[in-house]
Amino acid sequence: MYFKSKKDRWMAIILWVIVLSGVLIPLFRGQVVNALIIMLLCGLLLWFWFRTGYKIDKDRLIVYYGPIRQTIYIENIELILLAKMPIIAPALSLDRIQIRSGKYDLIAISPKDKFTFVEELAKLNPDISVDKRLLKEEKGE
C-alpha cells in the first residue's frame, strides 16, 4: 500500500518560486547555458517534490524521497510518535510522525493519511508502541 506525503502549502510556494525564478531569470538575461544547468538542478528538486512517499510492502516500509530510497523492516519498528519538528527529513510537511526502529535509527515522515498508515503498520507488527494521538478513536465513545 502506497501513502503519499503530506505537502505544506508554504513549502510548495517556496519550491515553485525557486524553480521558476531559477529558470526564468537566466533566460530573460539571455544566459541559456546557465538556465539549462539550473533546469537540471530544478529537476532534481522537483523529483523530491513529486516522488516523496511511503510504501508498506509485505514486511517492509520503503521510504521514497526523490532519488533516495530507504527500507525499514516493520518487525524492527519499536515506536511511532507524533512530531512537529523542522529538521531535514523525507517529509514535505511539518506535521510528521517519528518512527524508531532499533536503538539509534529514527526517521521522521509525513504521510497524508497518517492514521491509516499507522494502523497498517500496527496490523503487521502489533508490538509497536504507538502514540495515542495517532490512533483512530472508536465511534460512539
Beta strands, then each sheet from edge to edge (+ up, - down):
strand 1: 2-4
strand 2: 52-57
strand 3: 60-65
strand 4: 68-73
strand 5: 77-83
strand 6: 96-101
strand 7: 106-109
strand 8: 129-130
sheet 1: 1+ 2- 3+ 4-
sheet 2: 7+ 6- 5+ 8+
end
